[in-house]
Amino acid sequence: MSISMIPDDVLADVFRRVAPRSLAVCRCVSRAWRALIDDRRLLLPRSLAGLFINMEPLDKPEFFVRPAADSASGYRMPCYGMIDDHCNGLILQHELVTNPATGQAVRLPDRPPLPLLDSKRFAERRYLVFDPAESPHYQVFLIPYLLYDYGGYSRRSSTVVDHAHDALMQLEWPPSPFVLGVFSSRTGRWEERISLSEGDHTYRMIKPPRGVVTLEDRRRLYVGRSEKGVYCAFIDGMSHVWVWILIDGSCDQTEWVLTHHSAYGLALPTSQCDQESNGPWILADVNKRGGRRWTNEVLMLRKDQFEWDSDDDGSTQDRVQQRLNFRIIGFHPYKELVFLTNNWPSPCLAYHLKSSKLEYLGQLLPMGSYPYGWLEVESAFPYTPCWMGGLVEF
């Protein structure tokens, strides 16, 4: 029987059992296969491959990988420059947008001058927006923020008085109107958009959850996507975990609803605070292996040796414990699970929201010696590979 005689539903079921990398090759066989794979969205992000980790003072991101049957894949690692953001399989590194799964990269054009960003009192954060289920195009947002230590001087100890900066610190933030720099791959250019105003390109400002009022607490909030939508998490001074979910209410109103509050503070067994303690996840150790921009090195790992099941509620709370200053570095995109770490000795933990159990995954510190006195986890990005074609050139 000719393969063209196989019904689309049957062929789609076969494709669903094919590993993503092989399925991407099948997509190139014919127009009919490409249309079938794209229409059924079989190459959309659907699994968590690992965590990209920015570490200070290293200049290349690390990859904390969850080895499994299909993860010895040889993603092209973004080895040069720290990662600004990740969204549905695309990585943003300042002026570069890359797809580690397909190995493609696109450089953004220079942005035009923006009033706030060209002031020494402000800096910018870059955010990536990409939904391959809706469009192959992506956007990059430049969000200005006011520097607290303007000019490199501590506001508490500086003898230099900048009254204009002090006045800005007292104003409501963000101001209205608020000009954002936005790049669109659809048009291939930067443009200015106004937020908190009437008309097109209007964005809503969502305040922090109730009870989080101090500036220091707001800095410790972590917002991200998980199983049921947009989540906000916070660890208080007693190591209790608070988690809210964003709910759309009536009259176009949104609010944070508390869905989890741990009864006890977080603690880790002393035996697992050791830097040499092994876990089911491993670090790719990109900085040790070298490579200036990209690496195609394949992590050949046996499934039976390293596979991790996040549905396993393995608890670490029944043994001798040591309290650490935990902080949140990410949400599992498809399960109600929070990734945690601390600055030293930098273990990575999975906190299960449904059972309030901690699970030790491994150490985030690279092995071997480095010419630095310390290494610190700055930020992390849960990576979900996307095999839907390539980046849009412009």
N, C-alpha and C positions, 0 to 999 in steps of 0.2 A: 504494500500500500504506500502510495506517495505521501510524503510528509505534509503536502499541501491539502490533503484530504482529512487531516486530523482537525476536529472541531477546535475553535479558539479556546473554549473553556477547558478542554482537556490539555491543550498545549500550554495554557497559562498555569495549570496545576503542575505541569512538569517543570516549567520555568521557576516556579516558587521553591522548588527543591534544589535549584542550582545555586552554588556559591556566588556572591555578588560580583567578584572579579570575572568569573567565567560567564555570568549572565551579561555583563557589559560587553564581552566579546560576541555573545550570541546576538546582541542588539545590532551589531554591525554586519550580520550575515545578509539580511535583506530588508527592504522597506516594510514588508508585511510583519516581520518579527519586531522591527523597531517600533512600529505603530502599536503592536500588541503589548509589548513590554512597557511602552510609555503610557498607553491608555489604562493599563492595569496598575500603573505606578509601582512596578516591581523593584525599581532601583532607588526608590526614595530612602532616606535614612530610616533604619528600622532596628538598629542595634547599637549598643555602646561599646566602642572598641578600646577606650582607655581615657586617660586624662593628659592633656598637654599642660605642662608645669613651667611657669616662669620662676626662675630662681635668681636671687641676688647673691653675688655680683656676676653670675655667669651671663654671657651674651647670647646663648642659644637656648631655646626651650628644650626641656626634657619630655619624654613620653613615658607615662606610667601605664603599663599595658595589662589588660585582662586577657591572658592567653586562653584560647579556646580552639575548637576544631577549625574555624575559618579565620583565625586572627594571625596566623603566621603568614602575613600577606605582603609584607614589604612596602608599607606606605612610604611615599616620598616625604621625608620628615622636613618640616620648615626649620632648618638649622641656623639660619642667619637672622638675628633680630628677635626681640621679644614679641610675644603675641598680644595684640590689643583686644581681639574678640574672636569668637567662633559662633557660627550660626548654621545649623543644618548641613554640616559637612564642609563649609568654606571657612578659611582662616584669614583673618585680617592682621597684617603686620605693617602698620603705619601706611606706607604708600603701596603695599603689595597685597593682592588678594590671591590666595592659592587654594587648590583642592588636593590634599595629600593622597586621596584615593586614585585620582586620574593623573596626578603629576603635573597639572597645568597651573600656570601663574599669569596674572595680569597686573601690570603696573598702573596705578591711578595717575591721572594728570595732575599737575600742580593746581592747588586750590587758589581761587581769587582772594584778595584781602577781605577780611571781615573785621568790623570795628572792635568787637570785644577781643578777638583772638590776636589782634595786632597790638594790644595793650599789654604792658609788662605786668599789670595787676592780674591778668587772667591766663589760664592755660586751657588746654582742650583734652577731651577724651573722645576716642573714636569708637563707634559702634557699628556693627554689621547687621543688616537685615536681609534675610534670604529665605524664601519659602518655595522650594522646587515643586511643590504640589500645585502652586498657583502660577508660577512663572519662572523661566530660567534666569531672569534678571535679578539683580541685587542692588541695595542701596547702602551707602556709608554715611553716617551721621556724625557731625562734629558738634559736641556738646561743650560749651564753655563753662568753666567753673572759676570761682574767685579764689586766688591764692591766699592761704592763711598766713604763710610766711613770706610775705611780699619782699622781693629784693634779696632774698637769701638771709634775712635777719629774722630772728625769733621775735614775735610780737611782744613777748614778755620781757626780753632782755635788750631789745634794740633801743638805742638812744635816738634813732632817726624817727621822726614823727611825720607820717603821711596822713594828713587830715582827710584828703579825698578818699583814700583807701579805708580809713576808719569809718567814714560815712557810708561807704558801700557795704561794709560789714554789717551795718545796722539795718539795711534795707531788706524788704521782703524778697525772697529768692524763690524762683527766678523772676526777673522783672518782666513787665508787660509793656510793649511787645518784646518778644525775645527772638532774635534772629539766629537761625541755625544754618550752618553750611551743610548741604546734602549733595552727595554724588549719586547719580543714577546710571547704571550700566545700560539702561534702555536708550538714554540720550547721549551717554558718553561724556557728560560735562557736569561741573559743579553748578549749583544754584543756591540762592538764598530763600529760605522759607521762614515764615513768621509763626510762632506758636503763641498760645494764650491770647488769641485775637479772633475777630470775626473773619469770615471768608474762607477761601481754600487753604489747605495745608494747616489746619488747626489741630493742635494736640492737647490732650487733657493732662493736667498735672494731678497725680495721685499722691496724697499725703501718706506718711508712714502710719503703721497700725497704731491704734490708741494705746496709750501707756508708754510708748517709746517717744520720749520728749526731749531728752538731753542730746546735745550735739555728739558727745562721745558714743552714746548708744546708737544713734543714727548711722555713724560711721561703721558700726559693726553689723548692720543689717546686710543680709544677702538676699537678693531677688533673682529668681530664675524660673525656668519652666520644668515641670515634672509631669507625673501621670495625669493629673486632673486639671492642669492649666498653669497659671502663674502663682508661684509660691513666694513667701517672704519668711526668712528664718533668722533667729537671733539666739545667742547664748548669753545668759546674764552672768553676773558676778559669782553666782553660786553654781555655775556650770549646768543650769537647767536649760533645756532646749524648748524654744517657743517657735511654733510654725503657724503661719496664717496662709489662707488661700484667697485670691481675688475673685469676688463675686460681682456679676453685673446685676444691679437691682433695678427698680422701677425708675422711670423718668431719666433714663440715661445716666444713672448714678452707679458708681462702683464703690465697694467697701471691702476691707479686709476682715475675714472671719477666722477666728482662732480655731484651728483644727487639732492642734497637738501642744501639750505642755507636759514635759517629763516630770514625774514625781520626785525623782532623785537626780543628783548631780552626776555628770559623766565622770568615769574613772577607767583607767586602763591597768591591766595586770602588770606588776613590776617586771615580770619576765619578758614582756613584750615592749618595754621601753628601751631595750638594748638596740643599738644601731645595727647589730649583726643579726637580729631576729628576722627569720624568713617569714614570708607570707605568700598567699596564692597569687598576688600580683607582683610584677617585677618592673624595674626601671630599665629603659632601653639604653641609658648611659650614653647619650648622644655626644655630650661634651668630651667624654673620654675617647670615643671612637673617631672623632674628628669629622672633617667635611665642612667646607665653607658655606655652601648654600643648601644642597640637597643630598640625601643619601637614599639609596635603594636597598640598603641592607635588610635582609629577610630575617625575622626572628623565628628560628626553627624551634618550636616548643611543643612538647607532647601534651595532648589534651588531658590524659590521665594524671599527668604530673602537676599541672598548674590550673586546671579549670576551676572557676569560682561560681557558685550558685547563689545569687543574691536573694533567693527565696528561702535559703537556709538560715534560720534564726539562731545561729550559733552565738551564744552569749559569752561575753568576757567578764560578766559582773559577778561571778560566783567564786572568784579567787582573790588572792592578795592584790590590792589595788593601789595605784598611785594617781593622785589627782594632777591633771595638767591643764594648762591654759589653752583650751581648745578654741579653734575658730573654723568657720564654715568655708569650704572652698568649692562647693558645687552640689547640684542636685542630680540624681539619676534621671535622665530624661523620660524614662518609661515606667519607673517604679517609684513608690514613695520611700525614698532612701536619700540620706544626706551624707556627703563626704566631708570628713573633718580632718584637721591636722593641728599641730602646734609647732612653734618655731624650733624646739629642740626636745627630743631627738628626731623630730619630724616623722612620726608614724602616720600612715594614712588609715583612717577608720571609716567603716560604713555604719551609719546609724539608721536602724530600721524604724520608721515612724509607726508601723502597725504593732510592733512588739516592744518598742523602746529598748532594743538590744543593740549592743555594740559588737562589731566584727572587725578584727584586725586584718588589714589587707597586705601590709608590707611597709618598707621604709622608702621615703621619697628622696633620701640623700644619695647622690651618686657614689659608687665605690671608688677606691683608689685615692691618690693624693692630688690635691689641687693647690695652686699657689695663692690661696686665700686663707685668711684666718677663720672664716665662717661661711656658711651657706644658709640661706633662708628662703623659704617658699613665699613668693610674693603673691601669686595668683594661679588659678587653675581653670581649665576649660574642658568639660566633658565632651569628648569627640565622637560624633555619630557620622560615619562615612556615608558620602553621597556619590552614587555612580551614575547620576543622570547627566550624561553628556559631559561637556566641558564648560569652561568659563566663556562668557560672551566677550569677544574682542571688540575694541572700539578704536 
